[in-house]
Amino acid sequence: MNYNVNEKGYYGEFGGAYIPEMLYPNVEELRQQYLTITSEESFQKEFQQLLRDYVGRPTPLYFAKRFSEKYNTNVYLKREDLCHTGAHKVNNTIGQILLAKRLGKNRIIAETGAGQHGVATATVCALMGLECIVYMGEIDIQRQAPNVARMKMLGATVVPATSGSKTLKDATNEAIRDWINNPVDTHYIIGSVVGPHPYPDMVARFQSIISEETQKQLLEKEGRENPDYVVACVGGGSNAAGIYYHYLNQPEVGIIAVEAAGKGIDTGESAATSALGKMGIIHGSKTLLMQTPDGQITEPYSISAGLDYPGVGPMHANLFTSGRGEFISITDADAMKAGLELCELEGIIPAIESSHALAIFNQRKFKKDDIVVVNLSGRGDKDLNTYISYFNL
């Protein structure tokens, strides 16, 4: 079985482009051109040069010695937290801004939850001198204030989404509305492997630099390209798509996806889509989605703004239903504890999103000689206020 996207934009039965007619020209233009443009030599040269000189790639693959000793296995951290802007998000925004320029778009819109994608979009717009409008849920604006300030300093306009749960889902709705109203000059930089085809595939390709580097680095460190497991947190799932990408069709590499259980899967305050979702359509794509029996989207909840999404990207929906991926749900409490543990054992303050991935070692046992690569997708500066109030620091 092939776990990559097919020519129609589907991963198994998930994906596609379920879009209003008004958006058809934009999405179709992207679909027809994204592979041609991104494979051009001039594009790749500029993309790779910016990843190296601006983003700071390759990011290190770090052996977490004390953490590994505690859990009696070999844990490597792929240090995406060391990217410029503090998370993996910038890999994708660099790729998409270069694509937008080649398509002649001079106005950029984006949605953001934790603010990391908003910051990464504002960053590349400043770099390229393009107008930037970021939609962000009102609640997320409050809980991610440092990132809002960064976006504004970078010259972006931050527009609050005041409907629904006032989080990521609602910010995405607003961004799509904007795109419908401004179809000609605007490119929508979606921040995750969600949305209508070709977005899930396009974002996954830009993020695949993560697993590409991991293979080379592991070969150097362990004499083998393949770990036994790759682990990542999944909201929409772009950091996960990046670390899984080159391992998708290698069955000997276990794929572990970690979702936010919030206050517990059965509490009604959760974002564990694999456990709670059923097939539906959100933001232009058919995927697994948390919804009421009559199909209304239910409000997700997670202490981490980046995982607070009611669906999951179609690649991950397919990994779950096909059994290729092992899905684990982690509560707020366990994630917060794991985040603090990494601080104390390794001197690294992780984003709360990434802390979910680290928390599985308390639940899931690995063999002593296993090599487990965890994608440390972001750093914890943006979450300091949450850590401070949670632990009374």
C-alpha positions in Angstrom: 0.0 0.0 0.0 1.2 3.5 -0.8 0.7 6.1 1.9 1.5 9.1 -0.3 -1.2 11.2 -2.0 -2.7 9.8 -5.3 -3.1 11.8 -8.5 -6.6 12.8 -7.5 -5.5 14.3 -4.2 -6.6 11.4 -1.9 -4.9 9.4 0.8 -6.9 6.2 0.7 -10.5 7.6 1.1 -9.4 10.9 2.6 -8.5 14.2 1.0 -9.9 15.8 -2.2 -11.0 19.4 -2.7 -14.5 20.2 -1.4 -14.6 23.9 -2.1 -17.1 26.6 -3.0 -17.1 27.5 -6.7 -15.6 30.9 -6.0 -12.4 29.2 -4.8 -12.1 26.8 -7.7 -9.9 29.0 -9.9 -7.4 29.6 -7.0 -7.2 26.0 -5.9 -7.0 24.7 -9.5 -4.2 27.1 -10.4 -2.2 25.8 -7.4 -3.0 22.2 -8.3 -1.9 22.5 -11.9 1.3 24.4 -11.1 2.7 23.4 -7.6 4.6 20.4 -8.7 6.1 22.0 -11.8 7.1 25.2 -10.0 8.5 23.5 -6.9 10.6 21.1 -9.0 12.2 23.8 -11.1 15.9 24.1 -10.5 15.7 27.9 -9.7 13.0 27.3 -7.1 14.9 24.5 -5.4 18.1 26.5 -5.4 16.4 29.4 -3.7 14.4 27.2 -1.3 17.5 25.2 -0.1 19.6 28.4 0.2 17.0 30.1 2.4 16.5 26.9 4.5 20.2 26.9 5.1 21.1 30.6 5.5 17.9 32.0 6.9 16.1 29.1 8.8 19.3 27.5 10.0 19.0 24.0 8.6 19.9 21.3 9.0 18.6 21.2 12.5 20.5 18.9 14.9 19.4 15.3 15.6 20.2 15.2 19.3 20.6 12.1 21.4 18.8 12.8 24.7 21.1 10.9 27.0 19.5 11.4 30.4 15.9 11.1 29.0 17.0 7.8 27.2 18.5 6.5 30.5 15.3 7.2 32.3 13.1 5.3 29.8 15.6 2.6 29.0 15.6 3.1 25.3 17.4 5.4 22.7 15.6 8.7 22.2 16.8 11.1 19.6 15.2 14.6 19.3 14.9 16.2 15.9 15.5 19.8 17.0 12.9 21.8 14.9 12.7 24.1 18.0 16.0 25.5 16.8 14.6 26.7 13.5 14.4 30.5 13.0 11.0 31.5 14.5 11.1 28.6 17.0 9.3 25.8 15.2 9.0 23.7 12.0 6.4 26.0 10.5 8.9 28.2 8.7 10.0 25.3 6.4 6.5 25.5 4.8 6.1 29.3 4.7 9.4 29.7 2.9 8.3 27.2 0.3 4.8 28.7 -0.1 6.0 32.4 -0.3 8.4 31.4 -3.1 5.5 29.7 -4.8 3.2 32.7 -4.3 5.8 35.0 -5.8 6.1 32.8 -8.9 2.3 32.9 -9.2 2.3 36.7 -9.1 0.4 37.0 -5.8 1.3 40.0 -3.7 -1.1 39.7 -0.7 -0.7 36.8 1.7 -3.2 35.6 4.2 -2.8 32.8 6.9 -4.6 31.3 9.8 -2.8 30.5 13.1 -3.6 28.7 16.4 -0.5 28.7 18.6 0.8 31.7 16.6 3.9 29.8 15.3 2.5 29.6 11.8 1.4 33.2 11.9 4.9 34.3 13.0 6.5 32.1 10.3 4.1 33.7 7.7 4.7 37.2 8.9 8.5 36.5 8.9 8.6 35.4 5.2 6.3 38.3 4.2 8.7 40.7 5.8 11.6 38.9 4.0 9.9 39.3 0.6 8.1 42.6 1.2 4.6 41.3 0.8 1.4 42.3 2.6 0.4 39.9 5.4 -2.9 39.3 7.1 -3.1 36.7 9.8 -6.4 35.4 11.2 -6.3 34.1 14.8 -9.0 33.1 17.3 -9.7 35.6 20.0 -9.0 33.0 22.7 -5.6 32.1 21.1 -4.7 35.8 20.8 -5.0 36.0 24.6 -3.1 32.8 25.4 -0.4 33.3 22.8 0.3 37.0 23.4 4.1 36.9 22.7 3.5 35.5 19.2 0.8 38.2 18.5 3.4 40.8 19.4 6.0 39.2 17.2 3.6 39.1 14.2 2.8 42.8 14.7 6.5 43.7 15.0 7.1 41.8 11.7 4.5 44.1 10.0 1.5 41.7 9.9 -2.1 42.7 10.5 -3.6 40.3 13.1 -7.4 39.9 12.7 -9.3 38.2 15.6 -11.8 35.5 14.8 -14.7 36.1 17.2 -17.1 33.3 16.1 -17.5 29.7 17.4 -14.9 28.5 19.8 -12.7 31.5 18.8 -9.7 29.2 18.1 -8.0 27.7 15.1 -11.1 26.3 13.3 -12.7 29.7 13.3 -9.5 31.5 12.2 -9.4 29.1 9.3 -13.0 29.9 8.4 -12.2 33.6 8.4 -9.2 33.1 6.2 -11.2 31.1 3.7 -13.8 33.9 3.6 -11.1 36.4 2.9 -9.7 34.3 0.0 -13.2 34.0 -1.6 -13.4 37.8 -1.5 -9.9 38.4 -2.9 -9.3 35.6 -5.4 -6.9 37.4 -7.8 -4.0 38.9 -5.9 -4.1 36.8 -2.7 -2.3 33.5 -1.8 -3.5 31.6 1.3 -0.6 30.0 3.1 -2.2 27.1 5.0 -0.1 26.2 8.0 -0.8 22.5 8.2 -1.5 19.3 6.1 -5.2 20.3 6.0 -7.4 22.0 3.5 -8.3 21.2 -0.1 -5.8 19.3 -2.4 -3.0 20.2 -3.2 -2.4 21.8 0.3 -1.9 18.6 2.3 0.6 17.2 -0.2 2.3 20.6 -0.8 2.8 21.3 2.9 4.0 17.7 3.5 6.6 18.1 0.7 7.9 21.3 2.1 8.1 19.7 5.6 9.7 16.5 4.3 13.1 18.2 4.7 12.7 17.0 8.4 12.8 13.2 7.6 15.3 13.7 4.8 17.8 15.2 7.2 16.9 12.6 9.9 17.9 9.8 7.5 21.3 11.3 6.8 21.9 12.2 10.4 20.9 8.8 11.7 23.2 7.1 9.2 26.0 9.1 10.5 25.3 8.5 14.2 24.0 4.9 14.2 25.0 3.5 10.8 21.4 3.1 9.7 18.9 5.5 8.0 15.8 4.0 9.6 14.9 4.3 13.3 12.5 1.8 14.8 9.9 4.5 15.5 9.2 8.1 14.5 7.0 10.0 17.0 5.2 13.4 16.5 2.3 15.3 18.0 -0.6 15.7 15.6 -3.1 18.6 15.5 -3.5 19.2 11.8 -0.3 17.4 11.5 2.4 19.2 9.5 5.3 18.5 11.8 4.2 14.8 11.9 3.9 14.7 8.0 7.5 16.1 7.9 9.1 13.5 10.2 7.0 10.6 8.7 7.4 11.5 5.0 10.4 9.4 4.0 9.3 6.6 6.2 5.7 6.3 5.1 6.3 3.3 2.8 8.9 1.6 4.9 6.9 -0.8 7.1 9.8 -1.6 9.4 9.7 2.0 10.8 6.8 2.4 13.3 4.8 5.6 13.0 3.4 7.0 16.2 1.0 10.0 16.2 0.2 11.7 19.5 -3.0 13.6 19.9 -4.3 15.9 22.6 -6.7 14.2 24.9 -7.3 17.5 26.7 -9.0 16.8 30.1 -9.6 13.2 29.0 -11.1 11.5 25.9 -14.5 11.1 27.4 -14.8 14.5 29.2 -16.2 16.5 26.2 -13.0 18.6 26.5 -10.6 16.9 24.1 -9.0 17.1 20.7 -8.3 13.4 20.1 -9.7 13.2 16.6 -8.7 9.5 16.0 -10.6 8.4 19.1 -13.6 10.7 18.7 -13.8 11.5 15.0 -15.8 10.1 12.1 -15.6 10.9 8.4 -16.7 14.4 7.5 -15.6 17.4 5.5 -13.8 20.4 7.1 -12.0 23.3 5.4 -12.2 21.7 1.9 -11.1 18.2 2.7 -12.7 14.8 3.6 -11.1 13.6 6.8 -11.7 12.4 10.3 -13.6 15.0 12.2 -15.1 15.4 15.7 -18.8 16.0 15.1 -22.2 15.6 16.6 -24.5 12.7 15.4 -26.1 15.2 13.0 -22.8 16.4 11.6 -22.2 19.6 13.4 -18.5 20.1 14.2 -17.9 19.8 17.9 -15.5 22.2 19.7 -12.1 20.7 20.4 -10.1 21.5 23.5 -6.5 21.3 24.4 -4.2 23.2 26.7 -1.9 23.6 23.6 -3.3 26.0 21.0 -1.6 24.2 18.2 -3.4 20.9 18.8 -6.8 22.5 19.4 -8.3 21.5 16.1 -11.4 19.3 15.5 -10.0 17.4 12.6 -6.7 15.9 11.4 -5.0 16.1 8.0 -6.1 13.4 5.4 -2.7 11.8 5.4 -3.0 11.1 9.1 -6.7 10.0 8.8 -5.5 7.4 6.3 -2.5 6.3 8.6 -5.0 5.8 11.4 -7.7 3.9 9.5 -5.2 1.7 7.6 -3.4 0.8 10.8 -0.1 2.1 9.4 0.1 4.7 12.3 -0.3 4.0 16.0 -2.3 6.8 17.6 -1.9 7.7 21.3 -3.9 10.4 23.2 -2.2 12.4 25.9 -4.0 14.5 28.5 -3.0 18.1 29.4 -1.7 17.0 32.7 0.6 14.3 31.2 1.9 16.7 28.5 2.7 19.4 31.0 4.6 17.0 33.2 6.5 15.7 30.2 7.4 19.2 29.2 8.8 20.0 32.6 10.7 16.7 32.7 12.5 17.5 29.4 13.5 20.9 30.9 15.0 19.1 34.0 16.6 16.2 32.2 18.0 17.8 29.1 17.9 21.6 29.6 15.4 22.0 26.7 12.1 23.9 27.1 9.7 22.3 24.6 6.5 23.8 23.2 3.4 22.2 24.9 2.5 20.7 21.5 5.8 18.8 21.4 5.4 17.9 25.1 2.5 15.7 24.1 4.9 13.6 22.0 7.4 13.3 24.8 4.6 12.1 27.2 4.2 8.7 25.5 7.2 7.2 27.2 5.3 7.0 30.4 2.6 4.9 28.7 4.3 3.1 25.9 7.3 0.8 26.5 10.1 0.5 24.0 12.9 -2.1 23.8 16.3 -1.2 25.2 18.0 -1.2 21.8 15.1 0.6 19.9 15.9 3.9 18.3 13.1 6.3 18.7 13.1 9.7 16.9 10.8 12.3 18.4 10.1 15.4 16.4 10.6 18.3 18.8 8.5 20.5 16.7 8.8 23.8 18.6 10.3 25.6 21.6 8.5 26.7 24.7 9.0 30.4 24.8 5.5 31.0 23.5 4.1 28.8 26.2 5.9 30.3 29.2 2.7 32.0 30.6 0.9 28.6 30.4 3.8 26.8 32.1 4.0 29.6 34.8 0.3 29.5 35.7 0.1 25.7 35.5 3.0 25.0 37.8 2.8 28.2 39.9 6.3 29.0 38.9 
